[in-house]
Every structure is written in structure tokens, then in C-alpha cells.
């Protein structure tokens, strides 16, 4: 969700309909229904619009000074009329309301600090037309330093509800400023008091999850262990299901990498759960204890907000799926409107972490899932070929994509019962026939790509061959030897030219062998990736050698008196080599992965669903 704007927090609705409209666009699904019914005590603000002279002489200059943080100009006006701190300068509210809408800077903070010192505690509680205090607006804008200045003067502003009954903490979460929310929550009561109700706390909890403040959400769940969640569980799970990046453990700290092998020697592993996973564990554990099986299955399969379980499978949120299946294994057999299980969806979107769980659920359950067909009688192996075209944006190079698709097809085929591997769908196609038809275009693209590489190699061969007989400086007429035969740089020229010729010829022959020999889709599994690596590496070497040859020729010609010329040229010739290497590096990485790492696409021995080893956890974390 986007951060709130100042106009949305402290705008000027002229009617109740405009207030409701602003709230709906601002909070969207985050708005709790109960918040609308909370009564709001609005402090009316006098204004100076009735007196036109006061408006142009006082309001306009003071408004401008408030927005720009010009305290010197504002002080002149306020020294003459100290009571102006209580007057409204417009729809935003008092001078302080206007000042907190400005961007935090040294100048604006100085303005707010001096202005607050001139005001009484009661004046900090003044509300504008939208029933918002200046503190509420500062929290909505994520202005933590301005909020601290006001809190130091009057801490009770934290408990004054604003527009539609939201607390400053609630609007602070919606602003997306983690430091502000953490400061408000940890230093001022942690939502204690009779004025805080369960729906207020649930709103803050949900907003923290939406914003990704999982550390704060986890703390709320620990502080309020009896907080009723059932009404909010679908929305919470829906958000967590699609936030797969939040469940990634990321890069391990150095100390973790050092001590982890020691724990593994004793058959233990460190607790690496993220805050997002811990939040999910707490929510799911409370849900399963308070809801019956039928309601849980209905909620996860067809929720009012989304299809939670299937969204998680589509996004590749393996940790979410694992946590759900641990408590309710039967959910793995649930199907959506297309009669696809979470594993069918994972295969269609190439989420191998979820597909790897098929090795943990047992042979009987895996066979049952593999035997399921959709409305067109496509089994899970059919879906591999049917979804191949959607994967074109996930890997560079048609040949490498074809290799990865073949690997997926073979891995899923191994899971299928033998008698079901040749099953036909409603179109009369077996899985391999469908796969071959859907990937015909990829085969053609892969071969065309090799033709382009072959053209480049041919050009380098031509240049290197011609350079071998046109040495710099020419030849002596009496014996036919080069004039600079005793120069070391000429030897560099000859060797580099030979390397360019040999490597480009090798690259040309490799790519030519691919185009002239028999090939089919199965060749893309092992043979073609190795040939691609060889061809591309030798092509890169030939380009680098050709640039060295070019630079060496200038060293031969200008070795006396003009040394700066070959040095400058050598520096520039390094540019195309570096550019070529940088641009082709991602492709080389993909090639090496396709050759070596792709053999371990699925890891049957890596267990996530049912872990056997003992884990070392934090005090309140649940272990398994």
C-alpha cells in the first residue's frame, strides 16, 4: 500500500460523504468497520476569515512562514499576537497543524520546537475540521522528530483519536515509518488502557503486517496473547501468503556461519526463522485452536479476500505452505476452480521449493496428487509442457530455457506412476507430445541464437587471419623478415593474433557443429549447454586477444618518443573487452548453473515439512 498524503490525513472535506470517501481511498482494506462508530470530540477553532485585514496581514504571512519553516518571520507576528497559536489558518488547522505538514529539516524542526514552547498543553490538543490534532498529522506523515517535540510537551496527545476514530499510532503504521511506529509502541503504553479496544489493536496488527513491520507485529502478538483474531485471520493470512520475500532468511551473519557447523556436529541447527514466519506461526497456531476444520478449509480455499493457499503456491511461498500443511496435511488435496492442487499450481509457476515437498508427503499421497487431472484431463506432467511458454522471461537464452524445461519435465515424470506417464488429455495428447509442441518455438530460437554467435566468430577469424600477414612496419626486402623482429612487442602481437585466430576458429566450429549435426529436444539437456559454454568462452577469449593484438601493433610503431600514444590506445581497447565480459557474464553464470547446478533442481534429502533434527530456538519460539 502507498504512504498516506498530508491532504488525505488533514484535508478539507466539506461533508460527511467526502470524509467517508477520503477514508476509503486512504485505508482501503485496512479500515476496521468498528472505527467509524467511535465518538470524536472536536475542539472548534476560531478563524480570522471574517476580518479581511487580519487575513492578509496575519494569516497569509504566518501560513507561508509555517510551510517554509521561517521562524524569524513567524516570531514577529506571534510576538504581536500570541493568541494566534489558537486560531485556524485554514482548513489544515492552527499554525502548528500547518508546520507539521512541511518536510522535516533543521529549519522546520527549529520552527516547530519554538512554536510548541509558546503553546500550552491544552493548545497542543486542538483539532482541525477533520478532528485531527497536529500530533496526529505528524504521525500520519511519518515525522518522528516533530512528534517527539510535541510528546515531550504533552504526552496525552498520543491517546486523542483523529479522523474516523483512529489513534495516532494507527495512522503512524499506515504512513509506513517503522522507526516512528516502534517508538510510539514501545515508549507509550503498548496500546494499554480502556480507550484501546480489541479492534484498535487488530487494526494496528494488520497494518504492521501489511507494511512489513513483522518485528512489531510479533511483539503485539506476544504482548496480547488473548487478542481475538478469528475475524481478521483471513486478511492476515492473505497478506502473508503473497509476501514470500519476507520469509526468506537472507544472508547469514558471520557469527552464524562460524558456529553453525558446531551445532550440526551435535545433530542440531540454529533457529533461522524470520519475524514473518514467527508471526505466521503464532497466528496459525491460535487459529487452529479456535476454529474447527471445516471453517479453516473453507477460509483457505475460497476466502472472501482471496484464495489464500493457492496464492501462496503461485507466489512460491514455501515457508507459508509448510506451516499450513504441518497442522492440516489434508489441505494438500484441496483443489481450486480449475481442479488444481497447490502442487499443480507450483509446477505451472516453476516453484521448486513447493514441488520438493512432494518427496516428504509419502509415496501414496504423492501418487494420488500426480493422478489428479483438471477439467481437460491434464495431469501434473501435462501442465509442465502447457506452461512452458510462460517461462520465457525467467531465463536468458532460449537454449538454456529449453534445458531447464526438459529438466522439470524429467523430474516430474519420475514422480508419476509408470502407467500414467503416457496418459492422454481431452485433445488426445500425451504429456511429452504436449511438451514438444509447446517448445517448438524455443528450439528454433535456440538455434538462431547460435547462428548469431557464429557470425561474430567468423568476423574475428577473418580479421585475425588477415592481421597475421600484415605485421606493423612491414617486411625487409632483402630477407623478408619484419622490420621490428627484435622488438618484444612484435612477439606479443604475433602470439595474441594466433590466440585470437585459434579461439575464434574453435568457437566457430563449436557453433557450426550444433547447426550441422542431428539434434532434437533431448539434446538441450546436456550436450548443447556444454557446447554453448565452450563456444561463448572461446569467443570471449578471441575478442580479448584481438584487442591485445591491436594494442601491441601501436607499441611496435611508436616505441620511440611517443610512448603515450600506445598507452592511451591500450587503455581504450580495454573498454570493449570489459563491456563484452560484463554483458555476457549473466549468461555465462546461467550456463554453468545449467550444466552443474541443474542436476540438483529437486533435493529429496532436504526436509522442510517434517524435520527430524532438534532445533535450538528462542525462548518463546515453537520448535519441531
RANOR-V276121 format. One record per residue. N is the residue number from 0. PSI is psi in radians with two decimals (* if undefined). Layout:
BEGIN
n/psi
N/PSI
N/PSI
END
This chain:
BEGIN
n/psi
0/2.62
1/2.71
2/2.68
3/2.56
4/2.83
5/-0.65
6/-0.62
7/-0.57
8/-0.70
9/0.65
10/-2.85
11/1.18
12/2.40
13/-0.11
14/2.95
15/-0.53
16/-0.67
17/-0.59
18/-0.83
19/-0.68
20/-0.73
21/-0.71
22/-0.71
23/-0.74
24/-0.47
25/-0.89
26/-0.39
27/-2.17
28/-0.11
29/-0.24
30/2.08
31/2.44
32/-0.59
33/-0.41
34/-0.43
35/-0.52
36/-0.04
37/2.23
38/2.52
39/2.25
40/1.90
41/2.27
42/1.96
43/2.46
44/2.26
45/2.72
46/2.92
47/0.33
48/-0.35
49/-0.52
50/1.87
51/-0.59
52/-0.76
53/-0.61
54/-0.84
55/-0.49
56/-0.46
57/-0.91
58/-0.89
59/-0.87
60/-0.68
61/-0.66
62/-0.80
63/-0.72
64/-0.60
65/-0.72
66/-0.67
67/-0.20
68/0.47
69/1.56
70/-0.57
71/-0.77
72/-0.71
73/-0.62
74/-0.64
75/-0.75
76/-0.78
77/-0.46
78/-0.59
79/-0.67
80/1.35
81/-0.40
82/-0.15
83/-0.29
84/-0.31
85/-0.16
86/2.61
87/2.33
88/0.00
89/-2.77
90/-0.40
91/-0.53
92/-2.54
93/-3.14
94/-0.68
95/-0.68
96/-0.74
97/-0.71
98/-0.64
99/-0.12
100/-0.25
101/2.74
102/2.43
103/2.21
104/3.03
105/-0.64
106/-0.79
107/-0.59
108/-0.66
109/-0.69
110/-0.85
111/-0.72
112/-0.80
113/-0.64
114/-0.74
115/-0.63
116/-0.43
117/-0.23
118/2.73
119/2.97
120/-0.71
121/-0.58
122/-0.41
123/-0.29
124/0.03
125/2.46
126/2.62
127/-2.90
128/-0.46
129/0.23
130/0.47
131/2.32
132/2.91
133/-0.60
134/-0.71
135/-0.76
136/-0.69
137/-0.72
138/-0.69
139/-0.48
140/0.01
141/0.45
142/1.46
143/-0.68
144/-0.67
145/-0.69
146/-0.69
147/-0.66
148/-0.77
149/-0.65
150/-0.59
151/-0.53
152/-0.73
153/1.77
154/-0.23
155/-0.27
156/-0.35
157/-0.45
158/0.16
159/2.11
160/2.62
161/-2.56
162/2.23
163/0.37
164/0.30
165/2.51
166/2.76
167/-0.64
168/-0.71
169/-0.79
170/-0.46
171/-0.68
172/-0.72
173/-0.45
174/-0.37
175/0.43
176/1.79
177/-0.81
178/-0.69
179/-0.81
180/-0.77
181/-0.71
182/-0.79
183/-0.76
184/-0.78
185/-0.44
186/-0.14
187/1.07
188/-0.22
189/0.80
190/0.55
191/2.79
192/2.71
193/-0.43
194/-0.30
195/2.20
196/2.93
197/-0.64
198/-0.49
199/-0.77
200/-0.68
201/-0.61
202/-0.77
203/-0.72
204/-0.87
205/-0.73
206/-0.66
207/-0.70
208/-0.74
209/-0.73
210/-0.16
211/0.31
212/1.16
213/-0.50
214/-0.67
215/-0.72
216/-0.73
217/-0.69
218/-0.66
219/-0.77
220/-0.59
221/-0.63
222/-0.51
223/1.31
224/-0.37
225/0.27
226/2.13
227/2.23
228/-0.37
229/-0.73
230/-0.46
231/-0.10
232/-0.81
233/-0.75
234/-0.72
235/-0.81
236/-0.62
237/-0.72
238/-0.79
239/-0.57
240/-0.59
241/-0.02
242/1.07
243/-0.54
244/-0.46
245/-0.31
246/-0.12
247/2.46
248/-0.30
249/-2.93
250/2.32
251/2.56
252/2.77
253/-0.77
254/-0.60
255/-0.75
256/-0.48
257/-0.82
258/-0.24
259/-0.77
260/-0.54
261/-0.76
262/-0.64
263/-0.47
264/-0.51
265/0.25
266/0.43
267/2.85
268/2.71
269/2.66
270/2.00
271/0.32
272/2.43
273/2.91
274/-0.62
275/-0.74
276/-0.68
277/-0.67
278/-0.77
279/-0.75
280/-0.77
281/-0.81
282/-0.79
283/-0.65
284/-0.77
285/-0.63
286/-0.79
287/-0.36
288/-0.28
289/-0.20
290/2.56
291/2.93
292/-0.72
293/-0.74
294/-0.67
295/-0.79
296/-0.72
297/-0.71
298/-0.75
299/-0.51
300/-0.91
301/1.42
302/2.75
303/-0.48
304/-0.59
305/2.99
306/1.58
307/-0.96
308/-0.71
309/-0.54
310/-0.70
311/-0.70
312/-0.67
313/-0.68
314/-0.16
315/0.53
316/1.40
317/-0.75
318/-0.62
319/-0.84
320/-0.75
321/-0.81
322/-0.67
323/-0.77
324/-0.42
325/-0.72
326/-0.50
327/1.37
328/-0.49
329/-0.32
330/-0.28
331/-0.33
332/-0.05
333/2.49
334/2.71
335/-2.89
336/-0.36
337/0.14
338/0.64
339/2.39
340/3.10
341/-0.50
342/-0.62
343/-0.75
344/-0.69
345/-0.67
346/-0.74
347/-0.51
348/0.17
349/0.82
350/1.61
351/-0.42
352/-0.72
353/-0.72
354/-0.52
355/-0.38
356/-0.31
357/-0.43
358/-0.22
359/-0.24
360/-0.05
361/2.63
362/-0.70
363/-0.84
364/-0.69
365/-0.74
366/-0.69
367/-0.71
368/-0.71
369/-0.47
370/-0.26
371/2.46
372/2.73
373/-2.86
374/-0.46
375/0.26
376/0.52
377/2.18
378/-3.07
379/-0.49
380/-0.60
381/-0.67
382/-0.40
383/-0.86
384/-0.60
385/-0.49
386/0.20
387/-0.70
388/-0.44
389/-0.22
390/0.06
391/-0.40
392/-0.03
393/-0.07
394/2.43
395/2.39
396/2.11
397/-0.57
398/-0.74
399/-0.65
400/-0.73
401/-0.68
402/-0.75
403/-0.64
404/-0.70
405/-0.66
406/-0.75
407/-0.75
408/-0.76
409/-0.68
410/-0.76
411/-0.59
412/-0.62
413/-0.54
414/-0.43
415/2.47
416/2.42
417/-0.68
418/-0.13
419/0.03
420/-0.38
421/0.34
422/2.54
423/2.58
424/-2.95
425/-0.37
426/0.10
427/0.39
428/2.37
429/2.88
430/-0.74
431/-0.62
432/-0.74
433/-0.72
434/-0.77
435/-0.73
436/-0.73
437/-0.33
438/0.19
439/-0.70
440/-0.64
441/-0.65
442/-0.79
443/-0.73
444/-0.69
445/-0.73
446/-0.68
447/-0.63
448/-0.68
449/-0.59
450/-0.71
451/-0.74
452/-0.63
453/-0.61
454/-0.78
455/-0.78
456/-0.66
457/-0.72
458/-0.73
459/-0.66
460/-0.78
461/-0.79
462/-0.79
463/-0.67
464/-0.72
465/-0.65
466/-0.45
467/-0.43
468/0.12
469/1.17
470/2.62
471/2.35
472/-0.33
473/-2.91
474/2.69
475/2.42
476/-0.59
477/-0.60
478/-0.09
479/0.13
480/2.68
481/2.58
482/-0.66
483/0.71
484/-0.43
485/0.03
486/2.27
487/-0.52
488/-0.48
489/-0.62
490/-0.69
491/-0.72
492/-0.83
493/-0.79
494/-0.77
495/-0.69
496/-0.68
497/-0.71
498/-0.74
499/-0.73
500/-0.81
501/-0.76
502/-0.71
503/-0.62
504/-0.71
505/-0.80
506/-0.73
507/-0.77
508/-0.63
509/-0.85
510/-0.59
511/-0.63
512/-0.57
513/-0.67
514/-0.45
515/-0.41
516/2.89
517/2.40
518/2.58
519/-3.00
520/-0.55
521/-0.41
522/-0.44
523/-0.14
524/-0.93
525/-0.76
526/-0.93
527/-0.73
528/-0.70
529/-0.66
530/-0.64
531/-0.75
532/-0.79
533/-0.83
534/-0.73
535/-0.66
536/-0.79
537/-0.56
538/-0.72
539/-0.71
540/-0.70
541/-0.66
542/-0.81
543/-0.76
544/-0.62
545/-0.66
546/-0.63
547/-0.71
548/-0.76
549/-0.76
550/-0.71
551/-0.58
552/-0.60
553/-0.57
554/-0.64
555/-0.74
556/-0.59
557/0.69
558/-0.24
559/1.97
560/-0.43
561/0.94
562/-0.45
563/-0.44
564/-0.95
565/-0.55
566/-0.77
567/-0.75
568/-0.69
569/-0.64
570/-0.70
571/-0.57
572/-0.32
573/-0.37
574/-0.93
575/-0.58
576/-0.79
577/-0.75
578/-0.80
579/-0.76
580/-0.74
581/-0.75
582/-0.56
583/-0.13
584/-0.81
585/-0.64
586/-0.68
587/-0.70
588/-0.77
589/-0.64
590/-0.80
591/-0.66
592/-0.70
593/-0.48
594/-0.67
595/-0.86
596/-0.48
597/-0.33
598/-0.24
599/0.73
600/-0.81
601/2.49
602/1.53
603/-0.48
604/-0.26
605/1.97
606/2.29
607/-0.60
608/-0.82
609/1.71
610/2.29
611/-0.55
612/2.77
613/2.46
614/2.56
615/2.05
616/2.95
617/3.05
618/-0.78
619/0.05
620/2.59
621/2.31
622/2.84
623/*
END
